[in-house]
Amino acid sequence: MIVVSDTSGICYLLLINQIEILPVLYNVVTIPQTVADELSALSSPPVVIKWIANPPDWLQIQAIEIVPTIELEKLDPGEREAILLAEQLKADLVILDDKAARRIAMERGLRIIGLLGILKDAARSGLVDLETSFAQLREVGFWVAPSLLERLLTEE
């Protein structure tokens, strides 16, 4: 399975100390170089900077061919390049949380999953407690509508 990620999913999983669910669920995750650059930016949390400075074997960082398109210009560079890399690799899944990025990726025929979907899959596999993980996300500043969290918790 080929999985490509943008910046936010990796960042938030690091902040709640759940990054290891990615290789368990997907074996390998690929990110564009721009996402690696965003993760290592001085504005990133120290735990994120430290992690990306010595990335694990399951994380592949790949340069991409930039094909500028007007619709992608609205997105931030990490989201834009994650979508382009997913297309280039014919990825099975692309990890995106931004609403505009998700819409564009779906319009381009990509299968997407967000951070909450990853945590839900991890909970189904017995890797995390969903309620605890959602609470941790809120503590580190991840905003999501409380009604969505409630719906996801009751769908278990």
Long-range contacts (C-beta under 8 A, 24 or more apart in sequence): 1-26, 1-27, 1-92, 1-93, 2-28, 2-30, 2-89, 2-90, 2-91, 2-92, 2-93, 3-28, 3-29, 3-30, 3-91, 3-92, 3-93, 3-94, 3-95, 4-29, 4-30, 4-31, 4-32, 4-82, 4-85, 4-86, 4-89, 4-91, 4-93, 4-94, 4-95, 5-29, 5-30, 5-31, 5-35, 5-82, 5-94, 5-95, 6-31, 6-35, 6-78, 6-79, 6-82, 6-94, 6-95, 6-96, 6-97, 6-98, 6-101, 7-35, 7-38, 7-39, 7-78, 7-79, 8-97, 8-98, 8-115, 9-95, 9-96, 9-97, 9-114, 9-115, 9-118, 10-35, 10-39, 10-48, 10-95, 11-39, 11-44, 11-45, 11-48, 12-115, 12-137, 12-140, 12-142, 13-115, 13-118, 14-45, 14-47, 14-48, 14-51, 15-45, 15-47, 15-48, 15-136, 15-140, 16-133, 16-136, 16-137, 16-140, 17-136, 18-119, 18-122, 18-128, 18-133, 18-136, 19-51, 21-118, 21-119, 21-122, 21-127, 21-128, 22-58, 22-118, 23-56, 23-58, 24-122, 24-125, 24-127, 25-118, 25-121, 25-122, 25-125, 25-127, 26-93, 27-58, 28-58, 28-59, 28-60, 29-58, 29-59, 29-60, 29-95, 30-59, 30-60, 30-61, 30-62, 30-85, 30-89, 30-91, 31-59, 31-60, 31-61, 31-62, 31-82, 31-85, 32-61, 32-62, 32-63, 32-64, 32-78, 32-81, 32-82, 32-84, 32-85, 33-61, 33-62, 33-63, 33-64, 33-81, 34-77, 34-78, 34-80, 34-81, 35-61, 35-78, 35-81, 35-82, 36-61, 38-77, 38-78, 62-89, 64-88, 71-104, 72-104, 74-100, 75-100, 75-101, 75-104, 83-108, 83-110, 86-110, 115-142, 116-144, 116-148, 116-149, 116-152, 120-152, 120-155, 120-156, 123-156, 124-156, 130-156
